[in-house]
Amino acid sequence: DQQVKQNSPSLSVQEGRISILNCDYTNSMFDYFLWYKKYPAEGPTFLISISSIKDKNEDGRFTVFLNKSAKHLSLHIVPSQPGDSAVYFCAARANTGGFKTIFGAGTRLFVKA
Amino acid sequence: GEEVAQTPKHLVRGEGQKAKLYCAPIKGHSYVFWYQQVLKNEFKFLISFQNENVFDETGMPKERFSAKCLPNSPCSLEIQATKLEDSAVYFCASSAMKGMDQPQHFGDGTRLSIL
């Protein structure tokens, strides 16, 4: 049972344009959300996060939006750069029983020069 | 160190053999997590430690899998009597403190191939 879903396996964007990566979740107990970026043969790297009490968090070119009523979050990258090409994982945590992180299956982003 | 160090990078075992993976968390980090990634899909949580104590083991298979974090030693994940389905990349992560907002820092993983 996938509690965190990334329905787009891949996304291709032109350099300079906006990349929008989407994520849906089913567990209403989740109250903290994270995005990780992963290059081949490396571990995931933390990118940005958002608490459930907020609806937006911005860090440079990266913005995460949270819509709790829709159980949906998105990561916006603008402007997209070729170096952003990687797999992006959406992840979530619940405030119950430890703080293990539940990951989605990832979306592979290709930014074309 | 400043990075989570996982060894070996790649481990090949015949079905039925034992596999042991190691993880050295970032110095000063008290929390260690193990995840399993099968076929480049989502990461499945296995177990977490607070120092040498098991913090959450709800993801650990009941049989064949065990893990330890002993003082002054790398943490380890051991799989007895490996099966083909154990083939995966095993990631270790560490964090400095307990808390929802604490990012976990990941190692580069150990790719376990069961033949």
HADDOCK unambig.tbl for C-alpha pairs under 7 A between the chains (distance, minus, plus):
assign (segid A and resid 32 and name CA) (segid B and resid 100 and name CA) 6.52 0.50 0.50
assign (segid A and resid 41 and name CA) (segid B and resid 108 and name CA) 6.52 0.50 0.50
assign (segid A and resid 42 and name CA) (segid B and resid 108 and name CA) 4.35 0.50 0.50
assign (segid A and resid 43 and name CA) (segid B and resid 106 and name CA) 5.30 0.50 0.50
assign (segid A and resid 43 and name CA) (segid B and resid 107 and name CA) 5.21 0.50 0.50
assign (segid A and resid 43 and name CA) (segid B and resid 108 and name CA) 4.07 0.50 0.50
assign (segid A and resid 43 and name CA) (segid B and resid 109 and name CA) 6.19 0.50 0.50
assign (segid A and resid 44 and name CA) (segid B and resid 106 and name CA) 6.00 0.50 0.50
assign (segid A and resid 45 and name CA) (segid B and resid 105 and name CA) 6.86 0.50 0.50
assign (segid A and resid 45 and name CA) (segid B and resid 106 and name CA) 6.84 0.50 0.50
assign (segid A and resid 46 and name CA) (segid B and resid 103 and name CA) 6.49 0.50 0.50
assign (segid A and resid 93 and name CA) (segid B and resid 100 and name CA) 6.98 0.50 0.50
assign (segid A and resid 98 and name CA) (segid B and resid 55 and name CA) 6.86 0.50 0.50
assign (segid A and resid 98 and name CA) (segid B and resid 56 and name CA) 6.03 0.50 0.50
assign (segid A and resid 99 and name CA) (segid B and resid 100 and name CA) 6.37 0.50 0.50
assign (segid A and resid 100 and name CA) (segid B and resid 45 and name CA) 6.75 0.50 0.50
assign (segid A and resid 103 and name CA) (segid B and resid 42 and name CA) 5.55 0.50 0.50
assign (segid A and resid 103 and name CA) (segid B and resid 43 and name CA) 5.66 0.50 0.50
assign (segid A and resid 104 and name CA) (segid B and resid 42 and name CA) 5.19 0.50 0.50
assign (segid A and resid 105 and name CA) (segid B and resid 41 and name CA) 4.82 0.50 0.50
assign (segid A and resid 105 and name CA) (segid B and resid 42 and name CA) 4.00 0.50 0.50
assign (segid A and resid 106 and name CA) (segid B and resid 42 and name CA) 6.78 0.50 0.50
